[in-house]
């Protein structure tokens, strides 16, 4: 495809917001680590929103411990017009 043109399109973004739920309920990273067995570094990355690929097992553990739905921590942001 030597003559092809790649056009950038804004499809929006997925926003991870575990921090606000944890902060609102006074749940620490250490508490999540103890309840889930996840590594502290993994929990911190999710807490800070520094994730590019989401692991469904990790997300399930967060939902269980935080007593929330996936839609509470993952949000779709529509593209700017």
PyMOL CGO cylinders between C-alpha atoms (Angstrom):
from pymol import cmd
from pymol.cgo import CYLINDER

trace = [
    CYLINDER, 0.00, 0.00, 0.00, 2.59, 2.51, -1.00, 0.3, 1, 1, 1, 1, 1, 1,
    CYLINDER, 2.59, 2.51, -1.00, -0.06, 5.06, -2.04, 0.3, 1, 1, 1, 1, 1, 1,
    CYLINDER, -0.06, 5.06, -2.04, -2.24, 4.74, 1.03, 0.3, 1, 1, 1, 1, 1, 1,
    CYLINDER, -2.24, 4.74, 1.03, -2.98, 7.67, 3.28, 0.3, 1, 1, 1, 1, 1, 1,
    CYLINDER, -2.98, 7.67, 3.28, -3.45, 7.14, 6.99, 0.3, 1, 1, 1, 1, 1, 1,
    CYLINDER, -3.45, 7.14, 6.99, -6.05, 9.46, 8.44, 0.3, 1, 1, 1, 1, 1, 1,
    CYLINDER, -6.05, 9.46, 8.44, -6.01, 10.06, 12.17, 0.3, 1, 1, 1, 1, 1, 1,
    CYLINDER, -6.01, 10.06, 12.17, -9.41, 9.85, 13.77, 0.3, 1, 1, 1, 1, 1, 1,
    CYLINDER, -9.41, 9.85, 13.77, -10.23, 10.65, 17.37, 0.3, 1, 1, 1, 1, 1, 1,
    CYLINDER, -10.23, 10.65, 17.37, -12.24, 7.73, 18.76, 0.3, 1, 1, 1, 1, 1, 1,
    CYLINDER, -12.24, 7.73, 18.76, -12.34, 9.10, 22.27, 0.3, 1, 1, 1, 1, 1, 1,
    CYLINDER, -12.34, 9.10, 22.27, -10.65, 7.67, 25.31, 0.3, 1, 1, 1, 1, 1, 1,
    CYLINDER, -10.65, 7.67, 25.31, -11.19, 5.28, 28.20, 0.3, 1, 1, 1, 1, 1, 1,
    CYLINDER, -11.19, 5.28, 28.20, -10.64, 6.92, 31.59, 0.3, 1, 1, 1, 1, 1, 1,
    CYLINDER, -10.64, 6.92, 31.59, -9.80, 4.86, 34.64, 0.3, 1, 1, 1, 1, 1, 1,
    CYLINDER, -9.80, 4.86, 34.64, -10.95, 6.40, 37.92, 0.3, 1, 1, 1, 1, 1, 1,
    CYLINDER, -10.95, 6.40, 37.92, -10.24, 4.09, 40.83, 0.3, 1, 1, 1, 1, 1, 1,
    CYLINDER, -10.24, 4.09, 40.83, -8.60, 6.85, 42.86, 0.3, 1, 1, 1, 1, 1, 1,
    CYLINDER, -8.60, 6.85, 42.86, -11.80, 8.79, 43.53, 0.3, 1, 1, 1, 1, 1, 1,
    CYLINDER, -11.80, 8.79, 43.53, -13.65, 5.70, 44.82, 0.3, 1, 1, 1, 1, 1, 1,
    CYLINDER, -13.65, 5.70, 44.82, -10.74, 4.67, 47.02, 0.3, 1, 1, 1, 1, 1, 1,
    CYLINDER, -10.74, 4.67, 47.02, -10.29, 8.19, 48.39, 0.3, 1, 1, 1, 1, 1, 1,
    CYLINDER, -10.29, 8.19, 48.39, -14.02, 8.69, 48.99, 0.3, 1, 1, 1, 1, 1, 1,
    CYLINDER, -14.02, 8.69, 48.99, -14.19, 5.45, 50.99, 0.3, 1, 1, 1, 1, 1, 1,
    CYLINDER, -14.19, 5.45, 50.99, -10.81, 5.91, 52.74, 0.3, 1, 1, 1, 1, 1, 1,
    CYLINDER, -10.81, 5.91, 52.74, -9.44, 2.72, 51.20, 0.3, 1, 1, 1, 1, 1, 1,
    CYLINDER, -9.44, 2.72, 51.20, -5.66, 2.60, 50.97, 0.3, 1, 1, 1, 1, 1, 1,
    CYLINDER, -5.66, 2.60, 50.97, -3.45, 0.96, 48.40, 0.3, 1, 1, 1, 1, 1, 1,
    CYLINDER, -3.45, 0.96, 48.40, -2.19, -1.34, 51.17, 0.3, 1, 1, 1, 1, 1, 1,
    CYLINDER, -2.19, -1.34, 51.17, -5.75, -2.45, 51.89, 0.3, 1, 1, 1, 1, 1, 1,
    CYLINDER, -5.75, -2.45, 51.89, -6.29, -3.36, 48.23, 0.3, 1, 1, 1, 1, 1, 1,
    CYLINDER, -6.29, -3.36, 48.23, -2.98, -5.25, 48.21, 0.3, 1, 1, 1, 1, 1, 1,
    CYLINDER, -2.98, -5.25, 48.21, -3.95, -7.24, 51.32, 0.3, 1, 1, 1, 1, 1, 1,
    CYLINDER, -3.95, -7.24, 51.32, -7.45, -8.05, 50.04, 0.3, 1, 1, 1, 1, 1, 1,
    CYLINDER, -7.45, -8.05, 50.04, -6.45, -9.04, 46.50, 0.3, 1, 1, 1, 1, 1, 1,
    CYLINDER, -6.45, -9.04, 46.50, -2.89, -10.33, 46.60, 0.3, 1, 1, 1, 1, 1, 1,
    CYLINDER, -2.89, -10.33, 46.60, -1.99, -7.91, 43.81, 0.3, 1, 1, 1, 1, 1, 1,
    CYLINDER, -1.99, -7.91, 43.81, 1.48, -6.42, 43.82, 0.3, 1, 1, 1, 1, 1, 1,
    CYLINDER, 1.48, -6.42, 43.82, 1.72, -2.94, 45.35, 0.3, 1, 1, 1, 1, 1, 1,
    CYLINDER, 1.72, -2.94, 45.35, 3.18, -1.57, 42.10, 0.3, 1, 1, 1, 1, 1, 1,
    CYLINDER, 3.18, -1.57, 42.10, 0.19, -2.86, 40.10, 0.3, 1, 1, 1, 1, 1, 1,
    CYLINDER, 0.19, -2.86, 40.10, -2.32, -1.33, 42.50, 0.3, 1, 1, 1, 1, 1, 1,
    CYLINDER, -2.32, -1.33, 42.50, -0.46, 1.99, 42.45, 0.3, 1, 1, 1, 1, 1, 1,
    CYLINDER, -0.46, 1.99, 42.45, -0.50, 2.07, 38.63, 0.3, 1, 1, 1, 1, 1, 1,
    CYLINDER, -0.50, 2.07, 38.63, -4.25, 1.54, 38.57, 0.3, 1, 1, 1, 1, 1, 1,
    CYLINDER, -4.25, 1.54, 38.57, -4.72, 4.07, 41.38, 0.3, 1, 1, 1, 1, 1, 1,
    CYLINDER, -4.72, 4.07, 41.38, -2.75, 6.69, 39.46, 0.3, 1, 1, 1, 1, 1, 1,
    CYLINDER, -2.75, 6.69, 39.46, -4.46, 5.78, 36.17, 0.3, 1, 1, 1, 1, 1, 1,
    CYLINDER, -4.46, 5.78, 36.17, -1.15, 4.85, 34.48, 0.3, 1, 1, 1, 1, 1, 1,
    CYLINDER, -1.15, 4.85, 34.48, -2.49, 1.78, 32.68, 0.3, 1, 1, 1, 1, 1, 1,
    CYLINDER, -2.49, 1.78, 32.68, -2.60, 1.28, 28.92, 0.3, 1, 1, 1, 1, 1, 1,
    CYLINDER, -2.60, 1.28, 28.92, -3.87, -2.30, 28.89, 0.3, 1, 1, 1, 1, 1, 1,
    CYLINDER, -3.87, -2.30, 28.89, -6.49, -3.36, 31.37, 0.3, 1, 1, 1, 1, 1, 1,
    CYLINDER, -6.49, -3.36, 31.37, -6.43, -6.81, 32.95, 0.3, 1, 1, 1, 1, 1, 1,
    CYLINDER, -6.43, -6.81, 32.95, -9.92, -8.20, 33.54, 0.3, 1, 1, 1, 1, 1, 1,
    CYLINDER, -9.92, -8.20, 33.54, -8.83, -10.19, 36.60, 0.3, 1, 1, 1, 1, 1, 1,
    CYLINDER, -8.83, -10.19, 36.60, -7.31, -7.08, 38.19, 0.3, 1, 1, 1, 1, 1, 1,
    CYLINDER, -7.31, -7.08, 38.19, -10.42, -5.03, 37.39, 0.3, 1, 1, 1, 1, 1, 1,
    CYLINDER, -10.42, -5.03, 37.39, -12.61, -7.78, 38.87, 0.3, 1, 1, 1, 1, 1, 1,
    CYLINDER, -12.61, -7.78, 38.87, -10.61, -7.68, 42.10, 0.3, 1, 1, 1, 1, 1, 1,
    CYLINDER, -10.61, -7.68, 42.10, -10.93, -3.91, 42.33, 0.3, 1, 1, 1, 1, 1, 1,
    CYLINDER, -10.93, -3.91, 42.33, -14.69, -4.11, 41.76, 0.3, 1, 1, 1, 1, 1, 1,
    CYLINDER, -14.69, -4.11, 41.76, -15.03, -6.79, 44.44, 0.3, 1, 1, 1, 1, 1, 1,
    CYLINDER, -15.03, -6.79, 44.44, -13.02, -4.94, 47.10, 0.3, 1, 1, 1, 1, 1, 1,
    CYLINDER, -13.02, -4.94, 47.10, -14.49, -1.52, 46.26, 0.3, 1, 1, 1, 1, 1, 1,
    CYLINDER, -14.49, -1.52, 46.26, -18.01, -3.00, 46.02, 0.3, 1, 1, 1, 1, 1, 1,
    CYLINDER, -18.01, -3.00, 46.02, -18.64, -1.25, 42.71, 0.3, 1, 1, 1, 1, 1, 1,
    CYLINDER, -18.64, -1.25, 42.71, -19.44, -1.98, 39.08, 0.3, 1, 1, 1, 1, 1, 1,
    CYLINDER, -19.44, -1.98, 39.08, -16.94, -1.80, 36.26, 0.3, 1, 1, 1, 1, 1, 1,
    CYLINDER, -16.94, -1.80, 36.26, -18.85, 1.20, 34.88, 0.3, 1, 1, 1, 1, 1, 1,
    CYLINDER, -18.85, 1.20, 34.88, -18.00, 3.04, 38.12, 0.3, 1, 1, 1, 1, 1, 1,
    CYLINDER, -18.00, 3.04, 38.12, -14.26, 2.86, 37.46, 0.3, 1, 1, 1, 1, 1, 1,
    CYLINDER, -14.26, 2.86, 37.46, -14.01, 2.85, 33.65, 0.3, 1, 1, 1, 1, 1, 1,
    CYLINDER, -14.01, 2.85, 33.65, -15.56, 5.70, 31.70, 0.3, 1, 1, 1, 1, 1, 1,
    CYLINDER, -15.56, 5.70, 31.70, -15.70, 6.31, 27.97, 0.3, 1, 1, 1, 1, 1, 1,
    CYLINDER, -15.70, 6.31, 27.97, -14.91, 9.89, 26.99, 0.3, 1, 1, 1, 1, 1, 1,
    CYLINDER, -14.91, 9.89, 26.99, -16.32, 10.85, 23.61, 0.3, 1, 1, 1, 1, 1, 1,
    CYLINDER, -16.32, 10.85, 23.61, -13.98, 12.56, 21.17, 0.3, 1, 1, 1, 1, 1, 1,
    CYLINDER, -13.98, 12.56, 21.17, -13.84, 16.33, 20.95, 0.3, 1, 1, 1, 1, 1, 1,
    CYLINDER, -13.84, 16.33, 20.95, -15.86, 17.66, 18.07, 0.3, 1, 1, 1, 1, 1, 1,
]
cmd.load_cgo(trace, "trace")
